[in-house]
Amino acid sequence: MNRIAVAAALLPVALATAACGAAPGSDTSASSTPAASSPGPAPASPDPSVSSPTVTPAVTPAVTPVVTPSGQAVPTPGETGGVPPVTRTPTAGASEPPAPTSTRRVAVTRSPERPPVVTGARFAAHPGFDRVVIDLRGAKTGYSVDWVRKLYEDGSGKLVDIKGGAYLQVTLKPANAHTENGRPTFPRTPVLRPGLPNLLGVVRTGDYEGVVTVALVLRERAGFRVFEQSDPARLVIDVAH
């Protein structure tokens, strides 16, 4: 009976202790629930003052055309698409003939049914020689090219006053330097003055009775050659310089 009374007296004390928690100094690590972990720091907001890195696009290397002996370009192996053709510029003087050396008279005889008309003369410097081209309208005709001491007008015999170190005279026969109406196609004046290394002047000295004479005024006597071209007819004289 006494034990029941003691138990009844202690029951309120036990209930009060359970309601207030464990007694001071007791180990609660085994029964306590771990605290929730704190979340990590929030990610930093982007700084608007810092510019984004520049992205450099990939650069495709340029295609270098390969030039073939014919002067055409072909694509580099592995490349597709057309490469514009490349024209090779010929080397200056690569196909030029050598300078002439002969100083002997040249003559060709012809008798065309209708004499050609001499329409003028052209000239140009080449490596080693000066070239004169006498243009004709009509058939090829006879000619001679030779040295003379002085220049005279055909028909009048008047001395042509033009200075030079040597004179090479071209005679075309039969030929005319005027139309059927008498209009000159290669007038006597003005004297053509090319100013080339050896060629100082070109002057038509005669147009008389089916014979036309053209004089080349040179700085000095030198080798020359003569040849013809067709379509249209031309007489070409090269003089060394």
C-alpha positions in Angstrom: 0.0 0.0 0.0 2.9 2.3 0.8 4.6 1.4 -2.6 1.5 2.4 -4.5 1.3 5.7 -2.6 5.0 6.5 -3.4 4.5 5.6 -7.1 1.5 7.8 -7.3 3.4 10.7 -5.7 6.3 10.4 -8.2 4.2 10.2 -11.3 3.5 14.0 -11.5 7.2 14.7 -11.1 8.1 12.4 -14.1 5.5 13.9 -16.3 6.8 17.4 -15.5 10.3 16.4 -16.4 9.3 15.0 -19.7 7.4 18.1 -20.6 10.4 20.4 -19.9 13.0 18.4 -21.9 16.1 16.6 -20.8 17.9 17.5 -17.7 20.9 19.7 -17.8 24.2 17.9 -18.6 22.5 15.0 -20.4 23.9 13.9 -23.9 21.3 14.7 -26.5 23.5 14.1 -29.6 22.1 10.6 -30.3 18.4 11.6 -30.1 18.6 15.2 -31.6 17.7 15.8 -35.3 20.5 17.3 -37.4 19.9 20.9 -38.3 19.2 21.6 -41.9 22.2 22.8 -43.8 22.3 26.4 -44.7 22.0 27.1 -48.5 25.2 28.3 -50.2 25.7 31.9 -51.2 23.5 33.1 -54.0 25.3 33.4 -57.5 26.5 36.9 -58.2 24.6 38.9 -60.7 26.5 39.8 -63.9 28.2 43.1 -63.8 26.8 45.2 -66.7 30.0 47.2 -66.9 32.0 44.2 -68.0 31.6 43.6 -71.8 31.1 40.1 -73.1 34.2 38.6 -74.8 34.4 39.2 -78.6 33.9 36.1 -80.7 36.3 36.2 -83.7 34.9 34.3 -86.7 37.1 31.7 -88.3 38.9 33.0 -91.4 39.1 30.7 -94.4 42.6 30.9 -95.9 42.7 32.4 -99.4 43.1 30.1 -102.3 46.2 30.8 -104.3 45.7 29.9 -108.0 48.3 27.7 -109.7 49.2 29.0 -113.1 49.6 26.4 -115.8 52.0 26.8 -118.8 49.0 27.8 -120.9 48.4 30.8 -118.6 45.2 29.5 -117.0 44.8 29.2 -113.2 43.5 26.0 -111.6 42.1 25.6 -108.0 44.3 24.5 -105.2 43.8 20.8 -104.5 40.9 20.3 -102.0 39.1 23.5 -103.0 35.9 23.7 -104.9 34.5 26.5 -107.0 35.9 28.4 -109.9 39.1 30.4 -109.7 39.2 33.3 -112.2 41.6 32.6 -115.1 44.9 34.3 -114.9 46.5 35.6 -118.0 50.2 35.5 -118.1 51.8 38.7 -119.6 54.4 37.7 -122.1 57.9 38.8 -121.3 58.9 41.9 -123.2 61.1 41.0 -126.1 60.6 37.2 -125.6 59.6 36.7 -129.3 61.5 39.6 -130.8 63.9 38.8 -133.7 67.6 39.9 -133.2 68.8 43.2 -134.4 69.6 43.2 -138.1 73.2 43.3 -139.3 73.2 43.5 -143.1 73.7 46.9 -144.8 73.3 45.6 -148.4 70.7 46.8 -150.8 67.4 44.9 -151.0 65.2 44.8 -154.1 62.1 42.9 -155.2 60.5 43.3 -158.7 56.7 43.0 -159.2 54.2 44.1 -161.7 50.7 44.1 -160.1 47.7 44.7 -162.5 46.7 47.8 -160.5 49.3 49.8 -158.5 48.6 49.9 -154.7 48.1 53.2 -152.9 50.6 54.2 -150.1 48.5 55.4 -147.2 51.1 56.3 -144.6 53.9 55.1 -142.3 54.1 54.0 -138.7 57.0 53.4 -136.4 58.0 51.9 -133.0 61.1 51.1 -131.0 61.9 47.4 -130.3 64.8 45.8 -128.4 67.8 46.3 -130.6 66.1 48.0 -133.5 63.6 50.6 -134.7 60.8 49.5 -137.0 59.0 51.4 -139.8 55.8 50.0 -141.4 54.7 51.5 -144.7 50.9 50.8 -145.2 49.5 49.9 -148.6 46.0 49.7 -149.9 45.9 47.1 -152.7 48.2 44.4 -153.9 51.9 43.9 -153.0 54.3 45.7 -155.3 57.9 45.9 -156.2 60.4 47.8 -153.9 64.0 48.6 -153.3 65.8 49.8 -150.1 69.2 51.4 -150.3 71.5 54.0 -148.9 71.7 57.5 -150.5 73.9 60.4 -149.7 71.3 63.1 -149.9 67.5 63.3 -150.3 65.8 64.9 -153.3 62.2 65.3 -154.3 61.2 63.2 -157.3 60.2 65.2 -160.3 61.5 68.6 -159.2 64.9 67.4 -158.0 64.7 69.8 -155.1 67.0 69.0 -152.1 65.0 67.9 -149.0 66.3 70.0 -146.1 66.4 67.5 -143.3 69.5 66.7 -141.3 70.7 63.2 -140.3 73.8 61.0 -140.1 72.6 58.5 -142.7 69.7 58.2 -145.2 67.9 55.0 -146.2 65.6 55.4 -149.1 62.6 53.1 -149.8 61.3 53.1 -153.4 58.0 51.5 -154.3 57.2 50.7 -157.9 54.5 50.7 -159.2 52.7 52.6 -156.5 50.9 55.9 -155.9 50.5 58.2 -152.9 47.3 59.8 -154.0 43.7 58.9 -155.0 42.4 58.8 -158.6 41.1 62.4 -157.9 44.6 63.5 -157.0 44.1 63.8 -153.2 47.3 62.9 -151.4 47.1 59.8 -149.2 50.6 60.3 -147.8 51.5 63.9 -148.1 55.0 65.4 -148.4 54.6 67.3 -145.2 54.7 67.3 -142.2 57.9 65.3 -141.8 57.3 62.5 -139.2 59.8 62.7 -136.4 59.6 59.6 -134.2 62.6 60.5 -132.0 63.6 56.8 -131.7 67.1 55.6 -130.8 68.3 55.6 -134.4 65.3 56.8 -136.4 65.0 60.6 -136.5 62.5 61.1 -139.2 60.3 59.6 -142.0 59.5 61.7 -145.0 57.8 61.0 -148.3 60.2 62.4 -150.9 58.4 61.4 -154.1 55.1 60.5 -155.8 55.8 60.8 -159.5 54.8 58.7 -162.5 53.8 55.6 -160.6 56.9 55.7 -158.2 56.7 56.5 -154.5 59.8 57.2 -152.5 60.0 57.3 -148.7 63.2 58.3 -146.8 64.3 57.1 -143.3 66.5 59.7 -141.6 68.9 58.0 -139.2 71.4 59.1 -136.6 73.9 56.7 -138.1 74.3 53.9 -140.7 73.3 50.5 -139.3 72.2 47.1 -140.3 68.6 46.8 -141.7 66.2 44.1 -142.9 63.1 44.3 -145.0 60.0 41.9 -145.1 56.4 42.0 -146.2 53.1 41.4 -144.4 49.6 40.7 -145.9 46.0 41.5 -145.2 46.5 44.4 -145.6 49.7 44.7 -147.5 52.6 46.3 -145.6 56.3 46.8 -146.1 58.4 46.6 -142.9 61.9 48.0 -142.4 63.9 47.3 -139.2 67.0 49.4 -138.6 69.4 48.5 -135.8 70.1 50.9 -133.0 
